[in-house]
Amino acid sequence: MAKVVKKKQTSSFGKYIKWFWILFASGITLVALIFLSASWGFFGELPPYEYLENPQTNLASQIISSDGNLLGKFYLDDNRTDVKFEDLPENLVNALVATEDARFHDHSGIDFRGTVRAFFFLGTRGGASTISQQLARQLFVGVRSRNKLETLQQKIKEWVLATRLERSYTKEEIISMYFNIYDFGNNADGIRSAARIYFGKEPKDLRIEESAMLVGMFKNSSLFNPLRREEMVKNRRDVVLAQMAKYDYITEQEKDSLQGLKMDINFNPENHREGLATYFRMYLQRFMKDWIEKNPKLALAGERDRYNLYLDGLKIYTTIDAKMQANAEDAVYEHMKNLQAEFFHQNTPDRNPTAPFLDLTDEETNSIMDRAMKTSERWRIMKASGKSEKEIRDSFSKKTEMTVFDWNSDTKEKDTVMTPLDSIRYYKTFLRASMMSMEPQTGHVKAWVGGINYKHFQYDNVIQGARQAGSTFKPFVYAAAIDQLRLSPCETLPDTQYCIEADKHGNPEPWCPKNSDGKYSGKELTLKSALANSVNTVTAQLIDKVGPKSVVSIVKNLGLTGDVPEVPSIALGTVDVNVYEMVGAYGAFANQGVYVKPVMVTRIEDKNGTVLYEYVPETKDVLSKEVSYAMIDLMKGVTQGGSGTRLRHTFNTENTVYKEIITGYPYNLTNPIAGKTGTTQNQSDGWFMGMVPNLVTGVWVGGEERATHFKSILYGQGASMALPIWGLYMTKNYKDKDLGISMDDFEKPEDMNIVTDCVEFLDNQQKDIQIGDDLDDLDF
């Protein structure tokens, strides 16, 4: 009996072995069939191998400064810029592997041990999704379905795609793709955007705890949002640090120390209305759209035949210097906040946003407001929706909650309640400003500030706006006279009332310009003294001698494209110009008479580094070296004893707006500076053009409407409105020696026949001309 039982037991065990192998083989066969079925598309179409080898992700186009900094990006939904594996810090990679896929380097896309564990424990002890599988889902599968059957199908597709990715890419490439594809929220698409937006740095500079925070967000970036749930994100960060310690990437002591650190978020939003060089970026957007229109690409089958600025990952190399741009913006904001405070104090009692414009009748004011309503976004939207004109107009008189610009807020915004009509009037009381800075020898634009705040004032006054030039136009008249008549800056002309009779130079009636104060000294003034103090009578005599036509010819060769009538009154700056063209024109004086057209873009590359465009300089010989140096010498007089003298001052003043604006900031600039101030009628526009040998900068300040202006010349002159911005900007530049801004004198030609040494200018003329109040000229 014992032997029979043993045989039955042996026979039963053999059956179990047999069934085990049958089930095992069936399982293997089933898995193989599942993979084959997925490969054949039974669970949904899979991307072709060609697509796997070159995944098409949307890449933002990058704007790169001349000093290698990222100024901004152009993108629609995806603010993504790829980062190579070698540019990822080791601590970031270690944090990812430790947290998301500890056996990443040991499997080929599927972690079978983790899969079995997840199967038996139903996921309670961790999932089995590898980094490769998660990348496959991000790239090709999409959001996980809530339907269990569809979820299973998606999971199978992820398995297949993960193994294919592992065959097509190295482990390092998979990790970099994973970091680049993930959406970290708040427009932080990809690791580079995330590092910049959450910590204000490049990925390679991330500290361990910062890397741990970003890796922790892979669990769910919407839920683990550091701007909304800081404590939750910190706890998740600490979990990542614990995982790093578990797998020996950091020590237990390091883990404890790092977990004790507070969150240190340095939020730097990246969008089209905030950040550095916003106005320049919007100009560049228009430039690129025009370039794309004129430069179609050689498209392959299925590709677009034109570049897409927002999806193709172009690299746009610009001439803007990030440090100088920041200095320019700081200078504009610092001065304009103070200037605006004084403007509100003088022109809008109690900062009443409904205060009337200066010098306008009710009818003229209503005309301005009516035009502003009809060009507003509110009017456009309501009209497009079919609203009647009466309904639209009525809506402008209903109070509503809104956020408006405010200099006194840290965010430059405040929440308030007012009617849309009053908000229009409120914005029109703000003074605007613009400036551009250029290297005259190359035409490279180093800084571009189109306004005081792009989010609220989107009109770019550098290039879109044109305003009367005032006395900044006078150097062109002097240049024509010196060039044609070979005059020396030491030549003298009388400061007496001067008239150009009717029918001369196309003048329809006699033209008798007055000096800004309505007085005439009767003295003989050198040209240097006359330009330094903007004496209108001398300028009138010069344009009478050379004729308006010769002046127009020069300014056209210097890049001014607007309408410049051939009449004598252009001598006092009645011509409308913009900052962009004025800086280009003045650049020729500093560049020994050679005009170089301002350039902002030097090179454009595609995402693979192929050069698509390279800039070729546009130059033109306009003036001789002698004439150009004579003009520089003339304009140096402006800052040595004329309307720009305050650049030389050192003040120990009380901290009051009046002292800062009128007396001056403590610039204490001692190096050679050539420049010219300008003021237009009724103090509507203030200008300053300033030059050192390797940098030319133009500044304009004024209101959107000419009726927005100061009551008095004390504040409303170019020396008070615009010059301080130039002074602050240059002071900041000179503090950074690496910028290489010259403090030397301008180069004098070797064979200089025009005499420029006028000792009597300082010894005699300055005694006879009242410049103590530092007044600039007006145009009448």
C-alpha positions in Angstrom: 0.0 0.0 0.0 2.8 2.4 0.8 4.4 2.0 -2.6 1.0 2.6 -4.4 0.5 5.9 -2.5 3.9 7.1 -3.4 3.3 6.5 -7.1 0.0 8.4 -6.9 1.8 11.4 -5.1 4.6 11.4 -7.7 2.0 11.3 -10.5 0.1 14.2 -8.9 3.3 16.3 -8.5 4.2 15.7 -12.1 0.8 17.0 -13.2 1.4 20.3 -11.2 4.8 20.7 -12.9 3.2 20.1 -16.3 0.5 22.6 -15.7 3.0 25.1 -14.3 5.0 25.0 -17.5 1.9 25.1 -19.6 0.7 28.2 -17.8 4.1 29.8 -17.9 4.4 29.1 -21.6 0.9 30.4 -22.1 1.7 33.5 -20.2 4.8 34.2 -22.2 2.9 33.5 -25.4 0.1 35.8 -24.2 2.5 38.6 -23.4 4.2 38.1 -26.7 0.8 38.2 -28.5 -0.1 41.3 -26.5 3.1 43.0 -27.6 2.7 41.9 -31.2 -0.9 43.0 -31.2 0.0 46.3 -29.9 2.8 46.6 -32.5 0.3 45.7 -35.2 -2.0 48.5 -34.0 -4.8 46.3 -32.5 -4.8 48.6 -29.4 -4.6 51.8 -31.4 -2.2 53.2 -33.9 1.4 53.6 -32.8 3.8 56.2 -34.1 6.1 55.1 -36.9 9.8 54.4 -36.2 10.7 57.6 -38.0 8.7 59.6 -35.5 10.1 57.7 -32.6 13.6 58.7 -33.8 12.6 62.3 -34.0 9.7 63.2 -31.7 8.0 66.4 -32.8 7.6 68.5 -29.7 6.7 72.2 -29.8 9.8 74.3 -29.0 9.7 78.0 -28.0 11.9 80.3 -30.0 14.7 81.8 -27.9 15.8 85.5 -27.8 19.5 85.5 -26.9 21.4 88.6 -25.8 24.8 89.6 -27.0 26.2 88.5 -23.6 24.7 85.0 -23.9 21.6 85.5 -21.7 18.1 84.4 -22.5 16.0 87.6 -22.8 12.8 85.8 -23.4 10.9 83.4 -25.7 8.2 83.3 -28.3 5.6 80.5 -27.7 1.9 79.8 -27.8 1.1 77.0 -25.3 4.5 75.4 -24.8 7.3 77.5 -23.2 9.8 74.8 -23.9 13.5 74.9 -24.6 15.5 71.7 -24.8 18.5 71.1 -22.5 21.2 68.6 -23.3 22.0 65.8 -20.7 25.5 67.3 -20.1 23.8 70.6 -19.0 21.8 68.8 -16.3 23.3 68.8 -12.8 24.1 65.4 -11.4 21.9 66.0 -8.4 18.9 66.5 -10.6 19.4 63.3 -12.5 20.0 61.4 -9.2 16.9 62.8 -7.7 14.8 61.6 -10.7 16.2 58.1 -10.8 15.9 57.6 -7.0 12.3 58.8 -7.0 10.8 57.6 -10.2 12.8 54.6 -11.4 15.6 53.2 -9.1 16.5 50.4 -11.5 16.4 52.7 -14.6 20.0 51.8 -15.6 19.3 48.0 -15.3 16.1 47.5 -17.4 15.3 48.0 -21.1 12.2 50.0 -20.7 10.1 47.7 -18.5 10.9 47.0 -14.9 9.6 43.4 -14.6 10.3 43.1 -10.9 8.4 46.3 -10.3 5.6 45.1 -12.5 5.2 41.8 -10.7 5.2 43.6 -7.3 2.6 46.1 -8.5 0.5 43.2 -9.8 0.5 41.1 -6.6 0.1 44.1 -4.3 -2.3 46.0 -6.5 0.0 49.1 -6.6 0.0 49.6 -2.8 3.7 49.2 -2.6 4.5 51.5 -5.6 3.8 51.4 -9.2 5.9 49.9 -12.0 5.9 52.8 -14.5 9.5 53.4 -15.6 11.0 56.7 -16.8 10.9 55.3 -20.3 7.2 54.4 -20.0 6.3 57.8 -18.5 8.2 59.5 -21.4 6.3 57.3 -23.9 3.0 58.4 -22.3 4.1 62.1 -22.4 5.2 61.9 -26.0 2.7 59.5 -27.7 0.0 58.2 -25.5 -1.5 61.2 -23.7 -3.6 61.6 -20.6 -4.6 58.4 -18.8 -8.2 57.4 -19.5 -10.6 56.7 -16.6 -12.0 53.7 -18.4 -10.2 50.6 -17.0 -10.2 48.8 -20.4 -8.8 51.8 -22.2 -6.3 52.3 -19.3 -5.0 48.8 -19.9 -4.7 49.4 -23.6 -2.8 52.6 -22.9 -0.5 50.7 -20.5 0.3 48.1 -23.1 1.1 50.8 -25.7 3.4 52.4 -23.1 5.3 49.1 -22.7 5.8 48.7 -26.4 6.8 52.3 -26.9 9.1 52.2 -23.9 11.1 49.3 -25.3 11.3 51.0 -28.7 12.5 54.2 -27.1 15.2 52.2 -25.3 16.4 50.8 -28.6 16.4 54.2 -30.3 18.0 56.3 -27.6 20.6 56.1 -24.9 19.7 56.3 -21.2 21.1 59.8 -21.1 19.0 60.9 -24.0 15.8 59.5 -22.4 16.4 61.3 -19.2 17.0 64.7 -21.0 13.9 64.1 -23.1 11.9 63.4 -20.0 13.0 66.6 -18.3 12.4 68.6 -21.4 8.9 67.3 -22.1 7.3 67.7 -18.7 5.0 70.6 -17.9 5.9 72.0 -14.5 3.0 74.5 -14.5 3.0 78.4 -14.5 4.3 78.4 -18.1 7.3 76.3 -17.0 7.4 73.8 -19.8 10.5 71.7 -19.5 13.3 71.8 -17.0 15.0 74.9 -18.3 11.8 77.0 -18.0 11.1 75.5 -14.6 14.6 76.3 -13.3 14.3 79.9 -14.6 10.7 80.5 -13.5 10.9 79.0 -10.0 14.5 79.8 -9.1 15.7 82.4 -11.6 18.7 80.3 -12.8 19.8 77.8 -15.4 19.3 74.0 -14.7 23.1 73.5 -14.3 23.0 75.9 -11.3 20.3 74.1 -9.3 21.1 73.1 -5.8 20.2 69.7 -4.4 17.1 70.8 -2.6 15.9 72.8 -5.6 16.4 69.8 -7.9 14.4 67.7 -5.3 11.5 70.1 -5.4 11.3 70.0 -9.2 11.5 66.2 -9.3 8.8 66.1 -6.7 6.5 67.9 -9.0 6.6 65.0 -11.5 4.0 63.3 -9.2 1.5 66.0 -10.2 2.6 69.5 -11.1 -0.9 70.9 -10.8 -1.4 69.6 -7.3 2.2 70.2 -6.1 2.3 73.8 -7.2 4.9 75.7 -5.1 3.0 79.0 -5.5 -0.2 77.7 -4.1 0.7 74.8 -1.8 4.2 75.5 -0.5 3.9 73.3 2.6 2.7 70.3 0.5 5.5 70.9 -2.0 8.1 71.0 0.8 6.8 67.7 2.1 7.1 66.2 -1.3 10.6 67.6 -1.7 11.6 66.0 1.5 10.3 62.6 0.2 12.6 63.0 -2.8 15.5 63.8 -0.5 14.7 60.7 1.5 14.7 58.6 -1.6 18.1 60.0 -2.6 19.5 59.0 0.8 17.9 55.5 0.5 19.8 54.9 -2.7 23.0 56.5 -1.4 23.1 59.6 -3.6 23.3 61.7 -0.4 24.1 60.8 3.2 21.6 60.6 6.0 23.3 63.7 7.5 22.9 65.6 4.2 19.3 64.5 4.0 18.5 65.8 7.5 20.3 69.1 6.8 18.5 69.6 3.4 15.1 68.7 4.8 15.5 71.4 7.4 15.9 74.1 4.8 12.9 76.3 4.0 11.5 76.6 0.5 13.4 79.4 -1.3 11.2 80.2 -4.4 12.4 83.0 -6.6 9.5 83.3 -8.9 10.3 84.8 -12.3 7.3 84.6 -14.5 8.0 84.2 -18.2 5.3 85.7 -20.4 5.1 88.2 -23.2 4.2 91.2 -21.0 6.7 90.8 -18.2 10.4 90.3 -17.8 13.4 92.0 -19.3 13.2 94.0 -22.6 9.5 93.6 -23.1 9.2 96.4 -25.7 12.2 95.1 -27.6 10.7 91.6 -27.6 7.5 92.9 -29.1 9.5 94.8 -31.8 11.4 91.6 -32.4 8.2 89.7 -32.8 7.2 92.0 -35.7 10.7 91.7 -37.2 10.6 87.9 -37.1 7.1 87.7 -38.6 8.3 89.8 -41.5 11.5 87.8 -41.9 9.5 84.5 -41.9 7.1 85.8 -44.5 10.1 86.6 -46.8 12.2 83.5 -46.0 10.2 80.2 -46.6 12.0 77.1 -45.7 12.7 74.0 -47.9 10.0 71.8 -46.4 10.1 68.1 -46.4 7.0 66.0 -47.0 4.4 66.7 -44.3 6.3 69.7 -43.0 5.2 73.4 -43.0 6.7 75.4 -45.8 7.2 78.4 -43.4 8.9 78.6 -40.1 6.7 78.9 -37.1 8.0 81.5 -34.6 6.1 79.8 -31.7 6.7 76.1 -32.4 10.0 75.6 -34.3 12.5 76.5 -31.6 14.4 79.1 -33.5 17.4 80.8 -31.9 17.4 84.6 -32.4 20.8 86.2 -31.5 20.4 89.9 -30.7 22.7 92.8 -30.1 21.0 93.7 -26.8 23.3 93.5 -23.8 21.3 92.1 -20.8 23.2 94.1 -18.2 22.9 97.4 -20.1 19.2 96.6 -20.8 18.6 96.2 -17.1 20.4 99.4 -16.3 18.3 101.3 -18.9 15.1 100.0 -17.5 16.1 100.8 -14.0 17.1 104.3 -15.0 13.8 104.9 -16.8 11.7 103.6 -13.9 13.7 105.4 -11.2 13.4 108.8 -12.8 9.9 108.5 -14.2 8.5 107.6 -10.8 9.8 110.8 -9.4 8.9 112.9 -12.4 5.4 111.5 -12.5 4.9 112.3 -8.8 5.7 116.0 -9.5 3.5 116.0 -12.6 0.6 114.7 -10.6 1.3 117.3 -7.9 1.3 120.2 -10.4 -1.3 119.1 -12.9 -3.8 116.9 -11.2 -4.7 118.1 -7.7 -5.2 115.3 -5.3 -4.2 112.9 -8.1 -7.7 113.3 -9.6 -7.8 111.1 -12.7 -10.6 113.2 -14.2 -8.6 116.5 -14.1 -8.7 118.2 -17.5 -5.9 118.4 -20.0 -3.9 121.6 -19.8 -4.9 124.5 -22.2 -7.7 122.6 -23.8 -11.4 123.6 -24.2 -14.1 121.1 -23.2 -14.7 120.5 -26.9 -11.0 119.6 -27.5 -10.9 117.4 -24.5 -14.1 115.6 -25.5 -12.6 115.1 -29.0 -9.5 113.4 -27.5 -11.7 111.2 -25.2 -14.0 110.2 -28.0 -11.1 109.2 -30.3 -9.6 107.1 -27.4 -12.9 105.3 -26.8 -13.3 104.4 -30.4 -9.8 102.9 -30.6 -10.1 101.0 -27.3 -10.3 97.3 -27.0 -13.6 97.6 -25.2 -15.1 99.4 -28.1 -13.7 96.8 -30.6 -15.0 93.8 -28.7 -18.5 95.2 -28.0 -18.9 96.4 -31.6 -17.8 92.9 -32.9 -20.5 91.3 -30.6 -23.2 93.4 -32.3 -23.7 96.1 -29.6 -25.2 99.4 -30.7 -23.1 102.6 -30.4 -25.3 103.9 -27.6 -24.9 100.7 -25.6 -21.1 100.9 -26.1 -20.9 104.5 -25.0 -23.1 103.9 -22.0 -20.8 101.1 -20.9 -17.9 103.6 -20.7 -19.8 105.5 -17.9 -20.5 102.6 -15.7 -18.2 102.0 -12.7 -16.4 98.7 -12.7 -13.7 96.9 -10.9 -10.3 97.1 -12.6 -6.6 96.9 -12.1 -4.6 100.0 -13.2 -1.0 101.0 -13.3 0.3 102.7 -10.1 3.9 103.9 -9.6 3.5 103.6 -5.8 2.8 99.9 -5.7 5.5 97.3 -5.5 3.7 95.4 -8.3 3.1 98.7 -10.2 -0.6 97.9 -10.1 -3.6 98.6 -7.9 -7.1 97.4 -7.8 -9.7 100.2 -8.0 -13.2 101.0 -9.1 -13.8 103.6 -11.8 -15.6 104.1 -15.1 -13.8 103.0 -18.3 -13.9 106.6 -19.4 -12.1 107.8 -16.3 -9.6 105.0 -16.7 -8.8 106.3 -20.2 -8.3 109.8 -18.8 -6.2 108.5 -15.9 -3.8 106.7 -18.2 -3.5 109.8 -20.4 -2.2 111.8 -17.4 0.9 109.5 -17.3 4.1 110.7 -18.8 5.7 108.2 -21.2 9.4 107.6 -21.8 11.6 105.8 -24.3 15.3 105.3 -24.8 17.7 103.5 -27.1 21.4 102.9 -26.8 23.7 101.9 -29.7 27.3 101.2 -30.4 28.0 103.7 -33.2 30.9 101.8 -34.9 28.8 98.6 -35.4 25.2 99.9 -35.2 24.5 97.3 -32.5 21.6 98.3 -30.3 22.6 97.6 -26.7 19.4 98.7 -24.9 15.8 99.4 -25.9 13.1 100.7 -23.6 9.9 101.6 -25.4 7.9 102.8 -22.4 7.4 102.7 -18.6 5.4 99.5 -18.3 4.6 97.2 -21.2 1.6 95.5 -19.5 -0.3 98.8 -19.2 1.3 101.0 -21.9 2.0 98.9 -25.0 2.8 101.6 -27.5 6.5 101.5 -28.2 7.8 105.0 -28.3 11.3 104.0 -29.6 10.1 103.1 -33.1 6.3 103.4 -33.3 6.0 107.0 -32.1 7.3 110.1 -33.8 7.4 113.5 -31.9 8.9 116.9 -32.6 12.6 116.8 -32.1 13.0 120.3 -30.6 16.6 121.5 -30.3 18.0 117.9 -30.8 17.5 118.7 -34.6 19.9 121.7 -34.4 23.1 119.8 -34.8 22.0 118.8 -38.3 21.8 122.5 -39.2 25.2 123.2 -37.7 26.7 120.1 -39.5 25.4 121.5 -42.9 26.9 124.9 -42.2 30.3 123.5 -41.1 30.3 121.1 -44.0 29.3 123.7 -46.7 30.8 126.9 -45.4 33.8 125.3 -43.6 32.9 127.2 -40.5 34.8 126.7 -37.2 33.0 126.2 -33.9 34.8 129.3 -32.9 33.1 131.5 -35.6 30.8 134.1 -34.1 27.3 135.3 -35.0 25.2 138.0 -33.3 22.5 137.0 -30.8 19.9 139.5 -32.2 16.5 139.0 -33.6 16.8 137.5 -37.1 14.1 137.3 -39.7 14.0 135.3 -43.0 11.8 137.2 -45.4 8.8 135.7 -47.2 9.3 133.7 -50.3 12.9 132.8 -49.4 13.7 129.1 -49.0 10.0 128.3 -49.7 8.9 130.4 -46.7 5.3 131.7 -47.4 5.7 134.5 -44.9 8.5 136.2 -42.8 9.9 133.9 -40.1 11.4 135.6 -37.0 12.1 133.0 -34.3 12.5 134.1 -30.7 14.9 132.7 -28.1 13.3 130.6 -25.4 13.2 133.5 -22.9 12.2 136.0 -25.5 15.4 138.0 -24.9 18.5 138.7 -27.1 21.9 139.4 -25.6 23.1 141.4 -28.6 26.5 139.7 -28.1 28.6 137.9 -30.6 28.4 134.2 -29.8 30.6 131.4 -30.9 28.8 128.5 -32.6 29.9 126.4 -29.7 28.3 128.7 -27.2 25.2 129.2 -29.3 24.5 125.4 -29.6 25.4 124.8 -26.0 22.7 127.2 -24.9 20.3 126.5 -27.8 20.2 130.1 -29.1 17.5 130.1 -31.7 18.6 133.3 -33.5 22.0 131.8 -34.4 20.4 128.6 -35.7 18.1 130.7 -37.9 21.1 132.5 -39.4 22.8 129.3 -40.2 19.9 127.7 -42.0 19.5 130.9 -43.9 23.1 130.7 -45.0 23.0 127.0 -46.2 19.3 126.7 -47.1 16.8 124.0 -45.8 17.5 121.8 -48.8 21.1 121.0 -47.7 19.9 120.2 -44.2 17.2 117.9 -45.5 19.8 116.1 -47.7 22.0 115.4 -44.6 19.2 114.1 -42.4 17.9 111.8 -45.1 21.4 110.4 -45.5 21.5 110.0 -41.7 18.5 107.7 -41.8 15.5 110.0 -41.0 12.7 108.6 -43.1 9.8 110.8 -42.2 8.5 113.9 -43.9 11.1 116.7 -43.6 9.8 119.8 -45.4 12.4 122.1 -47.0 11.4 125.2 -44.9 13.5 127.2 -42.4 11.4 126.3 -39.4 12.8 122.7 -39.4 16.0 124.3 -37.8 14.2 124.5 -34.5 13.0 120.9 -34.5 9.4 121.1 -35.8 10.1 117.8 -37.6 8.6 114.6 -36.1 11.2 111.9 -35.5 11.5 108.8 -33.4 14.2 107.7 -31.0 15.4 104.9 -33.2 16.2 107.1 -36.1 17.7 109.9 -34.0 20.1 107.5 -32.3 21.2 106.2 -35.7 21.7 109.7 -37.0 23.7 110.9 -34.0 25.8 107.7 -34.3 27.4 109.1 -37.4 28.9 112.0 -35.5 30.5 109.6 -33.1 31.6 107.3 -35.9 33.7 109.9 -37.8 30.9 110.7 -40.3 29.9 107.1 -41.2 26.2 106.3 -40.7 25.6 102.7 -39.7 22.0 101.6 -39.7 21.0 100.4 -36.2 20.8 96.6 -36.0 19.1 94.4 -33.5 19.4 90.9 -34.9 22.8 89.4 -35.9 21.9 85.8 -36.5 19.0 83.3 -36.7 19.4 79.6 -36.3 17.0 76.7 -36.5 16.6 74.2 -33.6 19.5 72.1 -35.0 21.9 75.1 -35.1 21.7 75.6 -38.9 22.3 79.3 -39.6 19.3 80.8 -41.4 20.2 84.4 -41.4 23.3 86.6 -40.7 23.3 90.4 -40.6 25.2 92.4 -43.2 26.0 96.0 -42.0 24.4 98.8 -43.9 26.7 101.8 -43.9 27.0 105.2 -45.7 29.7 107.9 -45.7 27.8 111.1 -44.9 30.2 113.6 -43.3 34.0 114.0 -43.3 36.0 113.1 -40.2 36.8 116.8 -39.7 33.1 117.9 -39.8 32.1 115.0 -37.5 34.8 115.9 -35.0 33.8 119.5 -35.1 30.2 118.6 -34.3 31.4 116.4 -31.5 33.4 119.3 -30.1 30.4 121.6 -30.5 28.1 119.2 -28.5 30.7 118.6 -25.8 30.1 122.3 -25.0 26.5 121.4 -24.1 27.7 119.4 -21.1 30.6 121.7 -20.3 28.7 124.9 -19.9 25.2 124.6 -21.5 21.9 122.9 -20.9 23.5 119.6 -20.1 25.9 120.9 -17.4 24.1 119.1 -14.6 25.7 115.9 -15.7 28.9 117.3 -14.2 27.4 118.2 -10.8 27.9 116.5 -7.5 25.1 117.2 -5.0 24.5 116.5 -1.4 20.7 117.1 -1.4 17.8 116.3 0.7 15.7 113.3 -0.4 12.9 115.3 -2.0 11.4 114.9 -5.4 12.0 118.6 -6.1 15.7 118.3 -5.4 16.1 115.1 -7.3 14.4 116.4 -10.5 15.4 120.1 -10.6 18.8 120.1 -8.8 19.8 116.8 -10.3 20.9 113.3 -9.3 24.5 113.0 -8.2 26.0 111.9 -11.5 29.4 113.5 -11.1 30.4 112.4 -14.6 33.8 113.8 -15.4 34.6 112.1 -18.7 34.1 113.8 -22.2 30.4 113.7 -23.1 28.8 115.2 -26.2 25.1 115.8 -26.2 22.1 117.9 -26.9 18.9 118.7 -25.0 15.6 119.5 -26.7 12.2 120.8 -25.6 9.2 121.4 -27.7 6.4 124.0 -27.5 4.4 124.0 -24.3 6.8 121.6 -22.7 5.2 118.6 -24.5 8.4 116.8 -25.3 11.7 116.5 -23.6 14.8 115.1 -25.3 18.4 114.3 -24.6 20.9 112.8 -27.0 24.1 111.8 -25.3 27.4 110.3 -26.7 30.6 108.9 -25.5 33.1 107.4 -28.0 31.5 103.9 -28.1 27.9 104.5 -27.0 25.2 106.8 -28.3 21.9 107.0 -26.4 18.7 108.9 -27.0 16.0 109.6 -24.5 12.5 111.0 -25.0 9.9 111.9 -22.4 6.4 113.2 -23.0 2.7 112.5 -22.7 0.6 110.4 -25.1 -1.2 113.6 -26.0 0.6 116.8 -26.5 -1.9 118.4 -24.1 -0.3 116.3 -21.4 2.5 118.5 -20.4 4.1 120.5 -17.5 2.9 123.9 -16.7 6.3 125.4 -16.5 9.7 125.2 -18.2 11.3 124.4 -14.9 10.1 120.8 -15.0 9.1 120.6 -18.7 12.5 121.0 -20.3 14.6 118.3 -21.8 17.3 118.8 -19.1 14.7 117.9 -16.4 12.6 115.4 -18.3 15.0 113.3 -20.3 18.6 114.1 -19.3 18.4 112.5 -15.8 17.5 109.1 -17.4 20.7 109.3 -19.5 22.7 110.3 -16.4 21.4 107.5 -14.3 21.9 105.0 -17.1 25.5 105.9 -17.7 26.3 106.0 -14.0 25.0 102.5 -13.7 27.0 101.4 -16.8 30.2 102.9 -15.5 29.9 101.0 -12.3 30.2 97.7 -14.2 33.7 97.8 -15.7 33.1 94.6 -17.7 30.7 96.6 -20.0 33.7 98.4 -21.4 31.9 101.8 -21.8 34.5 104.4 -22.8 35.6 107.2 -20.5 38.2 108.5 -23.1 37.9 111.5 -25.3 36.7 111.3 -28.9 39.4 110.5 -31.4 40.6 113.7 -33.2 41.5 113.3 -36.9 45.2 113.7 -37.6 44.8 116.3 -40.4 42.3 118.5 -38.6 42.0 121.8 -40.4 38.9 123.1 -38.7 39.8 125.0 -35.5 37.9 123.8 -32.4 39.9 125.3 -29.6 37.9 128.3 -28.4 39.3 129.5 -25.1 37.0 132.5 -25.1 33.9 130.3 -24.9 34.4 129.6 -21.2 36.3 132.8 -20.4 33.9 135.3 -22.0 30.7 133.9 -23.3 29.7 132.0 -20.3 29.9 135.3 -18.3 27.5 137.0 -20.7 24.8 134.3 -20.9 22.5 133.5 -18.1 22.5 129.8 -17.7 22.2 129.5 -14.0 18.7 128.2 -14.1 19.8 125.7 -16.8 16.8 126.5 -19.1 16.5 124.7 -22.4 15.0 126.2 -25.6 11.4 126.3 -26.8 10.3 126.3 -30.4 7.9 129.0 -31.7 
